[in-house]
Amino acid sequence: MAIGGDKPVWPLPTVTPKFATWSFGGGRPSGCAVGACERWHAGIDLTGAPNGALVIAPEDGILAGLDKGWTDGTKAAFLQTDSGLFLVLGGLIAGSHKEFGLTTGQRVRKGEKLGRIVGSYGMLHLETYKAEPTRKSNSRWWKDDPPPPGLLNPTSYVERMVGDKVSLLQTRQRLEALRELGHYTGDVAAPWTAAATEALKQAQAVLGVTVDGKWGPETEDAIQKALAATHPHGPGETESQDEGRPPQVARDTPSPLRIVGLVVAGAAVTGLVAAIVITRRRRALPEARHGI
């Protein structure tokens, strides 16, 4: 798992944190037929970014590359962090770094502006690698090959970016949500068990959604609304969506029930059983076009 520096910042300060189901490290690309995939997806797509959305450095480091080839019409920036990571940030407008006077090899600080997102791409693709002398760009992960040397699962890194109170990424947070709604009475620090599944089914029945014991988008929507009704003046109503206001404004709230986006449970990667926030939109460009 990618570790990185202390409290890396969300790289899309004007975009509410959202992630795509197809983008979880090692998962098949969206719309890829079984047996027809040439490459695995090596990172996470941070979605919901409009044209010109600002991209900032998640942490301190050196710009190892700018305007690197990515997809048709987009570019990537490479950042070698002081904490020992090599970050790939794909989906940028060609030349957008020039607005901020950046050059390859330049040192940047956490939060400094790096470029802007191409609207037709609509997201920032993030890959994390261990910084090594031989690492100059990202690596393609061919379907029949093991993961590229140095490739790290970015899940924990992104989770730390948004903060553990932003979305129900952890089992404890899901259990706390179920307890808040009166469906779970066990230990919220315990792993997910059959009792938790039964509590989830009970919540689904009460909320009028499909009772399948799975934390899918329909269930997440219903739980989010139920929590909002329980806390009518909670952080979910105070976060601004205004352009230019970073989502960090509400991140330090003590409530563990703040949810952004939709949560899907049960994806297991590198030993981590996690949930990832998804969007309902489909990306415009096929995953196979991610370049190096």
C-alpha positions as CSV (number, residue, x, y, z in Angstrom):
1,M,0.0,0.0,0.0
2,A,1.2,3.5,-0.7
3,I,2.2,5.4,2.4
4,G,3.5,8.8,1.4
5,G,3.9,11.9,3.5
6,D,1.9,13.2,6.4
7,K,-1.6,14.2,5.5
8,P,-1.4,14.4,1.7
9,V,-4.0,16.8,0.3
10,W,-6.8,16.0,-2.2
11,P,-5.3,17.0,-5.6
12,L,-8.6,18.4,-6.9
13,P,-9.4,21.2,-4.4
14,T,-12.6,22.4,-6.1
15,V,-14.0,18.9,-6.8
16,T,-15.9,16.9,-4.2
17,P,-14.1,13.5,-3.7
18,K,-15.5,10.8,-6.0
19,F,-14.0,7.6,-7.3
20,A,-14.9,5.1,-10.0
21,T,-15.6,1.5,-9.4
22,W,-13.6,0.4,-12.5
23,S,-10.6,2.3,-11.3
24,F,-9.7,0.3,-8.2
25,G,-6.1,-0.9,-8.6
26,G,-6.0,-4.2,-10.4
27,G,-9.6,-4.1,-11.5
28,R,-10.7,-4.6,-15.1
29,P,-11.4,-1.4,-17.0
30,S,-14.9,-0.2,-17.5
31,G,-16.8,-1.8,-20.4
32,C,-14.1,-4.4,-20.9
33,A,-15.5,-7.8,-21.9
34,V,-14.2,-10.9,-20.1
35,G,-11.2,-12.2,-22.0
36,A,-10.8,-9.1,-24.0
37,C,-8.7,-6.9,-21.7
38,E,-5.1,-6.2,-22.7
39,R,-4.1,-4.3,-19.5
40,W,-5.1,-4.0,-15.9
41,H,-5.9,-0.7,-14.4
42,A,-3.0,0.5,-12.2
43,G,-4.5,3.4,-10.3
44,I,-7.6,5.2,-9.2
45,D,-9.7,7.6,-11.2
46,L,-10.7,10.7,-9.2
47,T,-13.8,11.6,-11.1
48,G,-16.3,14.4,-11.4
49,A,-13.8,17.1,-12.6
50,P,-15.1,19.8,-14.9
51,N,-13.0,21.4,-17.7
52,G,-10.3,23.5,-16.2
53,A,-10.6,22.0,-12.7
54,L,-7.4,22.9,-10.8
55,V,-4.9,20.2,-9.9
56,I,-2.5,20.7,-7.0
57,A,0.4,18.8,-5.6
58,P,-0.7,16.2,-2.9
59,E,2.6,16.7,-1.1
60,D,6.1,18.2,-1.4
61,G,8.4,16.9,-4.1
62,I,10.2,17.4,-7.4
63,L,8.4,17.6,-10.8
64,A,9.8,14.6,-12.6
65,G,7.8,15.2,-15.7
66,L,5.3,17.6,-17.3
67,D,3.1,17.3,-20.4
68,K,3.9,13.6,-20.6
69,G,1.9,11.5,-23.1
70,W,-1.4,10.1,-21.7
71,T,-4.6,9.7,-23.7
72,D,-5.6,11.4,-26.9
73,G,-6.0,15.1,-25.9
74,T,-4.6,14.8,-22.3
75,K,-1.3,14.9,-20.6
76,A,0.2,13.6,-17.4
77,A,2.5,15.1,-14.7
78,F,4.9,13.1,-12.6
79,L,5.8,14.0,-9.1
80,Q,8.6,12.4,-7.1
81,T,7.7,13.2,-3.4
82,D,10.0,13.8,-0.6
83,S,8.3,10.9,1.2
84,G,9.5,8.4,-1.4
85,L,6.6,8.1,-3.8
86,F,6.4,8.5,-7.6
87,L,3.0,9.9,-8.3
88,V,1.4,9.9,-11.8
89,L,-1.3,12.5,-12.3
90,G,-3.1,11.9,-15.7
91,G,-5.8,13.8,-17.5
92,L,-4.3,17.3,-17.7
93,I,-4.7,20.0,-20.4
94,A,-1.6,20.2,-22.5
95,G,0.6,23.1,-21.4
96,S,-1.7,24.0,-18.5
97,H,1.4,23.9,-16.2
98,K,2.7,27.0,-17.9
99,E,0.0,29.1,-16.3
100,F,1.8,28.5,-13.0
101,G,5.4,28.9,-14.4
102,L,6.4,25.3,-13.8
103,T,9.3,23.4,-15.4
104,T,10.5,19.8,-15.1
105,G,12.9,19.4,-12.2
106,Q,11.3,22.2,-10.2
107,R,10.5,21.7,-6.5
108,V,6.9,22.2,-5.5
109,R,5.2,22.3,-2.1
110,K,2.1,20.6,-1.0
111,G,-0.9,22.4,-2.4
112,E,0.9,24.3,-5.2
113,K,-0.9,24.4,-8.5
114,L,0.2,21.9,-11.2
115,G,-2.3,22.2,-14.0
116,R,-5.9,21.8,-15.1
117,I,-8.2,19.0,-16.1
118,V,-9.4,18.3,-19.7
119,G,-13.2,18.4,-19.5
120,S,-13.9,15.6,-21.9
121,Y,-11.7,13.4,-19.7
122,G,-13.4,14.6,-16.6
123,M,-11.1,13.1,-14.0
124,L,-7.6,12.8,-12.6
125,H,-6.0,9.4,-12.9
126,L,-3.7,8.7,-10.0
127,E,-1.0,6.0,-9.8
128,T,1.4,5.5,-7.0
129,Y,4.9,3.8,-7.2
130,K,7.9,3.5,-5.0
131,A,10.3,6.2,-6.1
132,E,13.4,4.5,-7.5
133,P,16.3,5.8,-9.6
134,T,15.0,3.8,-12.6
135,R,11.4,5.1,-12.3
136,K,10.9,7.8,-14.9
137,S,7.2,7.3,-15.8
138,N,4.3,5.0,-15.1
139,S,4.3,1.4,-16.3
140,R,1.7,-0.5,-18.3
141,W,0.3,-3.5,-16.5
142,W,-0.3,-6.1,-19.1
143,K,-3.1,-8.6,-18.4
144,D,-1.0,-11.8,-18.2
145,D,1.9,-10.2,-16.3
146,P,2.4,-9.6,-12.5
147,P,2.1,-6.0,-11.3
148,P,5.0,-3.7,-12.5
149,P,7.9,-3.5,-10.1
150,G,7.4,-0.7,-7.6
151,L,3.6,-0.3,-8.3
152,L,1.7,0.5,-5.1
153,N,-2.0,0.2,-4.3
154,P,-3.1,3.8,-4.0
155,T,-6.2,3.1,-1.9
156,S,-4.8,4.0,1.5
157,Y,-3.1,7.1,0.1
158,V,-6.4,8.4,-1.4
159,E,-8.2,7.5,1.9
160,R,-5.7,9.6,3.8
161,M,-6.1,12.5,1.3
162,V,-9.8,12.8,1.9
163,G,-9.7,12.0,5.6
164,D,-11.3,9.0,7.3
165,K,-14.4,11.0,8.1
166,V,-15.3,11.9,4.5
167,S,-16.8,8.7,3.3
168,L,-17.6,5.2,4.6
169,L,-14.4,3.7,3.4
170,Q,-13.9,1.6,6.5
171,T,-15.8,-1.2,8.2
172,R,-15.9,0.8,11.4
173,Q,-17.6,3.7,9.7
174,R,-20.2,1.5,8.1
175,L,-21.0,-0.1,11.5
176,E,-21.2,3.3,13.1
177,A,-23.7,4.4,10.5
178,L,-25.8,1.3,11.0
179,R,-25.7,1.8,14.8
180,E,-26.7,5.5,14.4
181,L,-29.7,4.3,12.5
182,G,-30.6,1.8,15.2
183,H,-29.9,-1.4,13.3
184,Y,-26.6,-2.5,14.8
185,T,-25.8,-3.0,18.5
186,G,-22.4,-4.7,18.4
187,D,-18.8,-3.5,18.6
188,V,-18.1,-0.9,15.9
189,A,-14.4,-1.8,16.1
190,A,-15.1,-5.4,15.2
191,P,-14.6,-6.8,11.7
192,W,-17.6,-7.2,9.4
193,T,-19.5,-10.3,10.4
194,A,-22.8,-12.1,9.7
195,A,-24.4,-9.9,12.4
196,A,-23.3,-6.8,10.5
197,T,-24.8,-8.2,7.3
198,E,-28.1,-8.9,9.1
199,A,-28.1,-5.3,10.4
200,L,-27.5,-4.1,6.9
201,K,-30.4,-6.2,5.6
202,Q,-32.6,-4.8,8.4
203,A,-31.7,-1.3,7.4
204,Q,-32.3,-2.0,3.7
205,A,-35.8,-3.4,4.6
206,V,-36.6,-0.3,6.6
207,L,-35.3,2.1,3.9
208,G,-37.2,0.4,1.2
209,V,-34.3,-0.8,-1.0
210,T,-33.3,-4.2,-2.2
211,V,-32.5,-6.5,0.7
212,D,-29.4,-8.2,-0.4
213,G,-26.9,-7.5,2.4
214,K,-24.6,-5.6,0.1
215,W,-23.6,-2.0,0.5
216,G,-24.3,-0.9,-3.1
217,P,-25.2,2.5,-4.6
218,E,-28.9,2.2,-3.9
219,T,-28.3,1.3,-0.3
220,E,-25.7,4.0,0.1
221,D,-28.1,6.7,-1.2
222,A,-30.8,5.5,1.2
223,I,-28.4,5.5,4.2
224,Q,-27.0,8.9,3.3
225,K,-30.5,10.3,3.2
226,A,-31.4,8.6,6.5
227,L,-28.3,10.0,8.2
228,A,-29.0,13.5,6.8
229,A,-32.5,13.3,8.3
230,T,-31.1,12.2,11.6
231,H,-28.6,15.1,11.6
232,P,-30.5,17.9,9.8
233,H,-27.8,20.4,10.7
234,G,-24.9,18.1,10.2
235,P,-21.9,18.6,7.9
236,G,-23.6,17.1,4.9
237,E,-25.6,20.4,4.6
238,T,-22.8,22.8,5.3
239,E,-20.3,21.8,2.6
240,S,-20.2,24.2,-0.2
241,Q,-20.0,23.1,-3.8
242,D,-18.9,26.5,-5.0
243,E,-16.0,26.6,-7.5
244,G,-12.9,27.5,-5.6
245,R,-13.9,26.3,-2.2
246,P,-11.9,23.2,-1.3
247,P,-13.7,20.2,0.3
248,Q,-11.3,20.4,3.2
249,V,-13.5,23.0,4.9
250,A,-15.7,20.3,6.5
251,R,-13.1,17.6,6.8
252,D,-12.2,18.3,10.4
253,T,-15.7,17.8,11.7
254,P,-15.8,15.2,14.5
255,S,-18.8,13.4,13.0
256,P,-17.9,9.9,11.6
257,L,-21.0,9.9,9.5
258,R,-20.2,12.3,6.8
259,I,-20.6,10.6,3.4
260,V,-19.5,11.9,0.0
261,G,-20.7,10.0,-3.1
262,L,-21.8,6.4,-3.2
263,V,-20.0,3.4,-1.5
264,V,-19.6,-0.1,-2.9
265,A,-18.4,-2.7,-0.4
266,G,-16.4,-5.8,-0.9
267,A,-13.4,-5.0,-3.2
268,A,-10.3,-6.9,-2.0
269,V,-6.9,-5.7,-3.2
270,T,-3.5,-6.5,-1.7
271,G,-5.1,-7.8,1.4
272,L,-7.3,-4.8,2.0
273,V,-11.1,-5.4,2.1
274,A,-12.3,-1.9,1.3
275,A,-15.2,0.1,-0.1
276,I,-14.7,2.7,-2.8
277,V,-16.7,5.7,-3.6
278,I,-18.2,5.7,-7.1
279,T,-20.0,8.0,-9.5
280,R,-22.9,7.2,-11.7
281,R,-21.3,8.8,-14.7
282,R,-19.3,6.8,-17.2
283,R,-16.0,8.2,-18.4
284,A,-15.8,9.3,-22.0
285,L,-12.5,7.7,-22.9
286,P,-11.8,3.9,-22.7
287,E,-9.3,2.8,-20.1
288,A,-7.1,1.0,-22.6
289,R,-6.0,4.5,-23.8
290,H,-4.1,5.4,-20.6
291,G,-0.6,6.0,-21.9
292,I,2.9,6.2,-20.5
